[in-house]
């Protein structure tokens, strides 16, 4: 029961804003359709994994939410760079963060 609640809170505070950030960058940069579909596939695979981890490790979930809230960690850093679906969007978002 509490695991479901923690997972929901984590999704609300981390995964949903990450999805919004990716969507915003995709629209702003007018990225090719291939990268857009890869970013959607990345979120479809990584989102549930992050929520599952948060539901199983409350300490990690709390530390991650706080770290993102204070700006110490970017939500993009939570994505798996080894996942080929995520590599392109991580590069785009990391470059956008460096340019800002």
C-alpha positions as CSV (number, residue, x, y, z in Angstrom):
1,X,0.0,0.0,0.0
2,X,2.7,2.5,1.0
3,X,4.8,1.4,-2.0
4,X,2.0,2.3,-4.3
5,X,1.7,5.7,-2.7
6,X,5.5,6.4,-2.9
7,X,5.5,5.3,-6.5
8,X,2.6,7.6,-7.3
9,X,4.3,10.6,-5.5
10,X,7.5,9.9,-7.3
11,X,5.7,9.8,-10.7
12,X,4.0,13.0,-9.9
13,X,7.2,14.8,-8.7
14,X,9.8,13.3,-11.0
15,X,8.6,11.3,-13.9
16,X,5.8,13.6,-15.1
17,X,8.0,16.7,-15.0
18,X,10.7,14.8,-16.8
19,X,8.2,13.8,-19.5
20,X,7.1,17.5,-19.8
21,X,10.7,18.7,-20.0
22,X,11.4,16.2,-22.8
23,X,8.2,17.2,-24.7
24,X,9.1,20.9,-24.3
25,X,12.6,20.4,-25.6
26,X,11.4,18.3,-28.5
27,X,8.9,20.9,-29.6
28,X,11.3,23.8,-29.1
29,X,14.1,22.1,-31.0
30,X,11.8,20.7,-33.7
31,X,13.7,17.5,-33.6
32,X,13.5,14.8,-36.2
33,X,10.6,12.3,-35.9
34,X,13.1,9.5,-35.2
35,X,14.4,11.3,-32.0
36,X,10.8,12.1,-31.0
37,X,9.8,8.4,-31.2
38,X,13.0,7.3,-29.4
39,X,12.2,9.7,-26.6
40,X,8.7,8.3,-26.3
41,X,10.1,4.8,-26.2
42,X,12.7,5.8,-23.6
43,X,10.1,7.2,-21.3
44,X,7.8,4.2,-21.8
45,X,10.7,1.9,-20.7
46,X,12.4,4.1,-18.1
47,X,9.4,5.6,-16.4
48,X,8.0,2.4,-14.9
49,X,11.5,1.3,-13.9
50,X,12.1,4.5,-12.0
51,X,8.7,4.3,-10.3
52,X,9.3,0.6,-9.4
53,X,12.7,1.6,-7.9
54,X,11.2,4.4,-5.9
55,X,8.4,2.1,-4.6
56,X,11.1,-0.3,-3.4
57,X,13.6,2.1,-2.0
58,X,12.0,5.0,-0.1
59,X,15.3,6.5,0.8
60,X,16.5,6.7,-2.8
61,X,13.1,8.1,-3.8
62,X,13.1,10.8,-1.1
63,X,16.8,11.8,-1.9
64,X,16.1,11.9,-5.6
65,X,13.0,14.1,-5.2
66,X,14.9,16.6,-2.9
67,X,17.9,16.6,-5.2
68,X,15.8,17.4,-8.2
69,X,13.8,20.0,-6.3
70,X,16.9,21.9,-5.2
71,X,18.4,21.7,-8.7
72,X,21.3,19.5,-7.6
73,X,20.3,16.7,-10.0
74,X,18.6,17.0,-13.4
75,X,15.8,14.6,-14.1
76,X,17.6,13.6,-17.3
77,X,20.4,12.1,-15.2
78,X,17.9,9.4,-14.1
79,X,17.6,8.1,-17.6
80,X,19.7,5.1,-18.6
81,X,22.3,6.3,-21.0
82,X,23.0,2.7,-22.0
83,X,19.5,2.4,-23.4
84,X,19.7,3.1,-27.1
85,X,16.2,4.6,-27.0
86,X,17.4,7.2,-24.4
87,X,20.8,8.1,-25.8
88,X,19.6,10.6,-28.3
89,X,17.2,12.5,-26.0
90,X,19.8,12.5,-23.2
91,X,22.2,14.2,-25.6
92,X,19.6,16.7,-26.7
93,X,18.6,17.6,-23.2
94,X,22.1,17.7,-21.8
95,X,23.1,20.0,-24.6
96,X,20.1,22.2,-23.9
97,X,20.9,22.4,-20.2
98,X,24.5,23.3,-21.0
99,X,23.4,26.0,-23.4
100,X,20.9,27.6,-21.0
